[in-house]
Amino acid sequence: MLTLQILKPWQKDPSYYLNQVNSSVFVIMAREFASLENRLALVISREKLALKLLKSSRLNLKNPPKIYTDIDLE
């Protein structure tokens, strides 16, 4: 509840979106639930969806603190 009602990282932290993308790829590659080829196909499909997520970040971010932006640009 704290995250949803108070912190709202999707509005303040640009790295929130990159972390979501990274985590979704890591989970697929770290677990051996399918062949490597099948897992890579899943990663590619998630990366295509990631473009939509990153575009939505432009709409959702509302005046992020300068330090967050500076760190992410580095």
N, CA, C and O of each residue as an XYZ file, in Angstrom:
296
protein
N       0.822     -1.186      0.000
C       0.000      0.000      0.000
C       0.874      1.262      0.000
O       0.556      2.252     -0.658
N       1.971      1.204      0.744
C       2.881      2.346      0.786
C       3.366      2.694     -0.617
O       3.379      3.861     -1.008
N       3.764      1.677     -1.365
C       4.272      1.901     -2.720
C       3.182      2.457     -3.625
O       3.417      3.403     -4.377
N       1.999      1.878     -3.556
C       0.908      2.295     -4.441
C       0.357      3.679     -4.112
O       0.028      4.446     -5.017
N       0.255      4.001     -2.832
C      -0.412      5.247     -2.449
C       0.534      6.405     -2.149
O       0.163      7.565     -2.327
N       1.725      6.113     -1.705
C       2.631      7.187     -1.280
C       3.858      7.307     -2.189
O       4.114      8.373     -2.749
N       4.607      6.227     -2.334
C       5.879      6.297     -3.050
C       5.717      6.500     -4.553
O       6.408      7.331     -5.142
N       4.825      5.759     -5.171
C       4.538      5.861     -6.602
C       5.813      5.974     -7.451
O       6.027      6.985     -8.120
N       6.650      4.943     -7.422
C       7.919      5.033     -8.152
C       7.740      5.206     -9.653
O       8.631      5.747    -10.308
N       6.631      4.771    -10.217
C       6.392      4.936    -11.653
C       6.221      6.392    -12.041
O       6.274      6.720    -13.226
N       6.017      7.279    -11.066
C       5.896      8.710    -11.351
C       7.178      9.476    -11.064
O       7.351     10.593    -11.550
N       8.085      8.886    -10.274
C       9.246      9.637     -9.800
C      10.596      9.082    -10.238
O      11.572      9.827    -10.328
N      10.661      7.791    -10.508
C      11.956      7.146    -10.716
C      12.060      6.563    -12.125
O      11.439      5.539    -12.413
N      12.824      7.188    -12.994
C      12.965      6.672    -14.357
C      13.511      5.242    -14.403
O      13.162      4.481    -15.306
N      14.351      4.873    -13.456
C      14.922      3.525    -13.467
C      13.893      2.458    -13.122
O      14.143      1.273    -13.344
N      12.747      2.848    -12.587
C      11.671      1.906    -12.289
C      11.329      1.095    -13.532
O      11.134     -0.117    -13.450
N      11.255      1.750    -14.666
C      10.864      1.088    -15.917
C      11.963      0.157    -16.424
O      11.684     -0.955    -16.872
N      13.191      0.608    -16.351
C      14.309     -0.246    -16.778
C      14.437     -1.469    -15.878
O      14.740     -2.564    -16.352
N      14.209     -1.286    -14.599
C      14.268     -2.412    -13.674
C      13.200     -3.450    -13.988
O      13.448     -4.650    -13.872
N      12.018     -3.000    -14.385
C      10.955     -3.935    -14.759
C      11.376     -4.765    -15.967
O      11.174     -5.979    -16.000
N      11.955     -4.108    -16.942
C      12.408     -4.808    -18.151
C      13.528     -5.790    -17.798
O      13.482     -6.955    -18.194
N      14.519     -5.326    -17.065
C      15.642     -6.189    -16.697
C      15.188     -7.403    -15.908
O      15.642     -8.520    -16.160
N      14.304     -7.190    -14.963
C      13.816     -8.303    -14.142
C      13.059     -9.325    -14.971
O      13.208    -10.529    -14.762
N      12.257     -8.861    -15.898
C      11.464     -9.797    -16.698
C      12.362    -10.670    -17.589
O      12.048    -11.834    -17.837
N      13.460    -10.111    -18.059
C      14.402    -10.889    -18.879
C      15.224    -11.826    -17.992
O      15.446    -12.983    -18.348
N      15.667    -11.336    -16.859
C      16.477    -12.156    -15.959
C      15.732    -13.410    -15.525
O      16.306    -14.498    -15.503
N      14.460    -13.265    -15.182
C      13.670    -14.400    -14.722
C      13.617    -15.492    -15.786
O      13.714    -16.677    -15.466
N      13.467    -15.109    -17.018
C      13.405    -16.097    -18.106
C      14.748    -16.793    -18.289
O      14.797    -18.013    -18.451
N      15.816    -16.044    -18.264
C      17.127    -16.625    -18.550
C      17.706    -17.386    -17.347
O      18.498    -18.309    -17.532
N      17.331    -17.020    -16.149
C      17.891    -17.658    -14.959
C      17.286    -19.034    -14.704
O      17.948    -19.901    -14.132
N      16.068    -19.243    -15.111
C      15.391    -20.530    -14.892
C      15.487    -21.390    -16.151
O      15.359    -20.888    -17.267
N      15.708    -22.662    -15.963
C      15.820    -23.571    -17.105
C      14.519    -24.356    -17.277
O      14.509    -25.579    -17.139
N      13.437    -23.665    -17.572
C      12.130    -24.291    -17.724
C      11.850    -24.705    -19.167
O      10.884    -25.419    -19.439
N      12.699    -24.254    -20.089
C      12.540    -24.566    -21.515
C      13.929    -24.515    -22.147
O      14.909    -24.132    -21.508
N      13.986    -24.904    -23.395
C      15.275    -24.861    -24.093
C      15.751    -23.408    -24.206
O      14.961    -22.469    -24.118
N      17.035    -23.255    -24.399
C      17.598    -21.913    -24.532
C      16.949    -21.159    -25.695
O      16.664    -19.967    -25.580
N      16.719    -21.843    -26.802
C      16.106    -21.207    -27.972
C      14.710    -20.676    -27.643
O      14.350    -19.565    -28.033
N      13.927    -21.484    -26.920
C      12.575    -21.045    -26.544
C      12.618    -19.870    -25.569
O      11.818    -18.940    -25.667
N      13.550    -19.925    -24.641
C      13.665    -18.820    -23.683
C      14.109    -17.548    -24.382
O      13.624    -16.465    -24.054
N      15.023    -17.655    -25.339
C      15.447    -16.470    -26.094
C      14.288    -15.880    -26.889
O      14.170    -14.660    -27.002
N      13.430    -16.740    -27.440
C      12.253    -16.247    -28.157
C      11.338    -15.473    -27.207
O      10.768    -14.450    -27.587
N      11.200    -15.958    -25.981
C      10.395    -15.243    -24.984
C      11.028    -13.898    -24.625
O      10.328    -12.897    -24.465
N      12.347    -13.883    -24.503
C      13.055    -12.632    -24.196
C      12.828    -11.615    -25.315
O      12.563    -10.442    -25.049
N      12.932    -12.061    -26.547
C      12.729    -11.150    -27.684
C      11.319    -10.577    -27.660
O      11.130     -9.385    -27.903
N      10.332    -11.412    -27.372
C       8.956    -10.903    -27.330
C       8.774     -9.914    -26.187
O       8.056     -8.924    -26.330
N       9.418    -10.173    -25.059
C       9.328     -9.216    -23.948
C      10.051     -7.917    -24.273
O       9.598     -6.842    -23.881
N      11.159     -8.006    -24.979
C      11.875     -6.784    -25.338
C      11.053     -5.917    -26.290
O      11.114     -4.690    -26.226
N      10.294     -6.549    -27.158
C       9.414     -5.774    -28.037
C       8.345     -5.060    -27.220
O       8.007     -3.909    -27.496
N       7.815     -5.750    -26.213
C       6.826     -5.116    -25.335
C       7.473     -4.035    -24.471
O       6.816     -3.073    -24.071
N       8.747     -4.198    -24.192
C       9.461     -3.218    -23.368
C       9.444     -1.844    -24.021
O       9.412     -0.829    -23.326
N       9.464     -1.801    -25.327
C       9.410     -0.506    -26.017
C       8.145      0.255    -25.642
O       8.184      1.469    -25.441
N       7.027     -0.454    -25.549
C       5.769      0.186    -25.140
C       5.857      0.667    -23.698
O       5.393      1.757    -23.365
N       6.457     -0.159    -22.849
C       6.603      0.225    -21.446
C       7.457      1.480    -21.316
O       7.114      2.397    -20.569
N       8.562      1.517    -22.039
C       9.446      2.683    -21.952
C       8.779      3.937    -22.525
O       9.006      5.041    -22.031
N       7.967      3.771    -23.554
C       7.224      4.920    -24.082
C       6.211      5.421    -23.052
O       6.004      6.627    -22.912
N       5.587      4.498    -22.341
C       4.610      4.910    -21.336
C       5.284      5.658    -20.186
O       4.643      6.455    -19.500
N       6.560      5.405    -19.980
C       7.259      6.119    -18.907
C       7.251      7.628    -19.148
O       7.222      8.417    -18.204
N       7.278      8.013    -20.408
C       7.243      9.457    -20.712
C       5.942     10.101    -20.266
O       5.916     11.276    -19.899
N       4.863      9.330    -20.299
C       3.568      9.844    -19.860
C       3.433      9.794    -18.341
O       2.805     10.663    -17.738
N       4.024      8.777    -17.731
C       3.827      8.551    -16.302
C       4.757      9.341    -15.400
O       4.378      9.713    -14.289
N       5.963      9.599    -15.862
C       6.917     10.319    -15.014
C       6.491     11.772    -14.862
O       6.224     12.473    -15.838
N       6.436     12.195    -13.620
C       6.012     13.559    -13.321
C       7.074     14.242    -12.458
O       7.125     14.062    -11.242
N       7.906     15.020    -13.117
C       8.929     15.797    -12.429
C       9.794     14.949    -11.490
O       9.817     15.188    -10.283
N      10.505     13.956    -12.044
C      11.358     13.124    -11.184
C      12.481     13.959    -10.571
O      12.944     14.926    -11.175
N      12.914     13.578     -9.369
C      14.035     14.308     -8.755
C      15.251     14.284     -9.682
O      15.519     13.286    -10.352
N      15.969     15.384     -9.708
C      17.117     15.525    -10.602
C      18.141     14.413    -10.391
O      18.728     13.921    -11.355
N      18.358     14.018     -9.152
C      19.368     12.994     -8.867
C      18.987     11.670     -9.518
O      19.864     10.958    -10.010
N      17.706     11.323     -9.534
C      17.266     10.082    -10.197
C      17.588     10.150    -11.684
O      18.114      9.196    -12.257
N      17.277     11.254    -12.288
C      17.504     11.410    -13.717
C      18.994     11.389    -14.032
O      19.417     10.752    -14.996
N      19.782     12.077    -13.229
C      21.237     12.109    -13.451
C      21.837     10.705    -13.350
O      22.667     10.324    -14.177
N      21.428      9.950    -12.359
C      21.946      8.593    -12.167
C      21.572      7.729    -13.356
O      22.407      6.976    -13.857
N      20.342      7.823    -13.814
C      19.895      7.001    -14.932
C      20.589      7.367    -16.237
O      20.827      6.500    -17.077
N      20.909      8.622    -16.408
C      21.614      9.032    -17.614
C      23.056      8.526    -17.624
O      23.631      8.284    -18.685
N      23.626      8.372    -16.450
C      24.996      7.840    -16.366
C      25.002      6.395    -16.803
O      26.055      5.756    -16.809
